[in-house]
Amino acid sequence: MEKILARFDVPYLQVLNEKGETDKKLMPKFSKDAIMKMYEVMVLTRTADDVMLKLQREGRMGTYAPARGQEASQVGSTLALRGEDWLFPLYRDIGSMIIKGMPLSLILRYFRGDERGMCVPRNVNMFPTIITVAGQCPHAVGAAMAAKIRSDKIAVMCSFGDGASSKGDFYEAANFAGVFHSPVVFLCQNNQYAISVPRSSQSAAETIAQKAIAFGFPGVQVDGNDVFAVYKASLEAVERARAGKGPTLVECFTYRMGDHTTSDDASRYRSREEVSEWVKKDPVARLEKYMVSENVMTGKEMKEIAASTLNEVEKAVKEAESAPKQDAGDIFRFMYAEMPKRLQSQRDYLKRFEGDINGKR
Ligand SMILES: Cc1ncc(C[n+]2csc(CCOP(=O)(O)OP(=O)(O)O)c2C)c(N)n1
């Protein structure tokens, strides 16, 4: 006997195309203010990104992972969350962190090497950003499982990259999430590269979204440079989670326009032609085209937003740079409520060199 046991679909969603035109049937209901807010945070993310790159080149910032090109994926997804929902971000997620309420000055401090920058304020339901690729996936699912046990009607969003989708941490987390029907949204920002490894070498699967099927929950691929589509798919996933219907994988098909980090040179592994094809799909420019044609905002208002966001970023930079110098012991302080002996001795060892660290000797 031979028969087909199951068939699966992997949907794709685009609402706003490269010309700035929307599919009216799919367009979510947004007020003019909501669209303006979306745009403002996307511009703030891009401005902060540009400023941080310059600061790094001037020696005023540590290694930084730019978000340029991924603003729609970050802003559209996190906007679907409420205050009580949790976000587990990755290092590149400044747009998501801003939306979740993380003060920009703290984000800047973190990338300046100040551990206190990731001491997330109590009223912000976000875990500190994690550098270990995919390490946030089990944490996020654990939090979602806990929420379910406590009957908290919340959703947890786990943000990660295409490279992270090849890690065991992701598979283990996704498996648990499926089995325990956890209220989690796996938000994969497929920016086409994991440092120099292209998506084609990352996985033989046609989409990352389809990986969800193996774990027993739905996956959808969205145009990650279309803030409306990202929002729509993320909101559906978040509402499914809150309603007790389990996890969803949302793959945002996007592009990292800049280098992987300030220590990378992307021109060594990808062509100018490839980058310029993606520049045509720029998420910020696309939203601008829409806003102008739909009379949501004028060019003059856009210029005002550019000036006010630059102002906001400069204020945050001043705040970050004028923070009191950190104690060398701080890198240990935020790890455990009670510091284990092993860490105490490492801290004491480091403290002996503190003068050197702060340039006092
Ligand atoms: C466990 C682990 N292995 C390797 C690294 C080094 N590393 C940092 S970022 C990165 C690529 C991650 O790519 P992806 O998940 O696609 O996210 P992206 O950086 O492109 O946003 C690697 C290999 C790391 N931080 N953690």
Ligand as a Chemical Component Dictionary entry (heavy atoms), coordinates in Angstrom:
data_LIG
# 
_chem_comp.id                   LIG 
_chem_comp.type                 NON-POLYMER 
_chem_comp.pdbx_formal_charge   1 
_chem_comp.three_letter_code    LIG 
# 
loop_
_chem_comp_atom.comp_id 
_chem_comp_atom.atom_id 
_chem_comp_atom.alt_atom_id 
_chem_comp_atom.type_symbol 
_chem_comp_atom.charge 
_chem_comp_atom.model_Cartn_x 
_chem_comp_atom.model_Cartn_y 
_chem_comp_atom.model_Cartn_z 
_chem_comp_atom.pdbx_ordinal 
LIG C1  C1  C 0 27.652 29.767 19.714 1  
LIG C2  C2  C 0 28.319 30.802 18.867 2  
LIG N1  N1  N 0 29.047 30.409 17.809 3  
LIG C3  C3  C 0 29.639 31.342 17.027 4  
LIG C4  C4  C 0 29.517 32.677 17.318 5  
LIG C5  C5  C 0 30.157 33.719 16.413 6  
LIG N2  N2  N 1 29.100 34.382 15.648 7  
LIG C6  C6  C 0 28.609 35.574 16.019 8  
LIG S1  S1  S 0 27.359 36.085 15.052 9  
LIG C7  C7  C 0 27.479 34.724 14.067 10 
LIG C8  C8  C 0 26.564 34.553 12.881 11 
LIG C9  C9  C 0 25.130 34.535 13.255 12 
LIG O1  O1  O 0 24.343 34.634 12.112 13 
LIG P1  P1  P 0 22.787 34.719 12.167 14 
LIG O2  O2  O 0 22.248 33.793 13.198 15 
LIG O3  O3  O 0 22.273 34.547 10.791 16 
LIG O4  O4  O 0 22.482 36.210 12.700 17 
LIG P2  P2  P 0 22.987 37.601 12.105 18 
LIG O5  O5  O 0 24.270 37.926 12.838 19 
LIG O6  O6  O 0 23.188 37.464 10.646 20 
LIG O7  O7  O 0 21.938 38.592 12.452 21 
LIG C10 C10 C 0 28.484 33.872 14.518 22 
LIG C11 C11 C 0 28.845 32.594 13.898 23 
LIG C12 C12 C 0 28.773 33.047 18.458 24 
LIG N3  N3  N 0 28.571 34.308 18.807 25 
LIG N4  N4  N 0 28.154 32.091 19.202 26 
# 
loop_
_chem_comp_bond.comp_id 
_chem_comp_bond.atom_id_1 
_chem_comp_bond.atom_id_2 
_chem_comp_bond.value_order 
_chem_comp_bond.pdbx_ordinal 
LIG C1  C2  SING 1  
LIG C2  N1  SING 2  
LIG C2  N4  DOUB 3  
LIG N1  C3  DOUB 4  
LIG C3  C4  SING 5  
LIG C4  C5  SING 6  
LIG C4  C12 DOUB 7  
LIG C5  N2  SING 8  
LIG N2  C6  DOUB 9  
LIG N2  C10 SING 10 
LIG C6  S1  SING 11 
LIG S1  C7  SING 12 
LIG C7  C8  SING 13 
LIG C7  C10 DOUB 14 
LIG C8  C9  SING 15 
LIG C9  O1  SING 16 
LIG O1  P1  SING 17 
LIG P1  O2  DOUB 18 
LIG P1  O3  SING 19 
LIG P1  O4  SING 20 
LIG O4  P2  SING 21 
LIG P2  O5  DOUB 22 
LIG P2  O6  SING 23 
LIG P2  O7  SING 24 
LIG C10 C11 SING 25 
LIG C12 N3  SING 26 
LIG C12 N4  SING 27 
# 
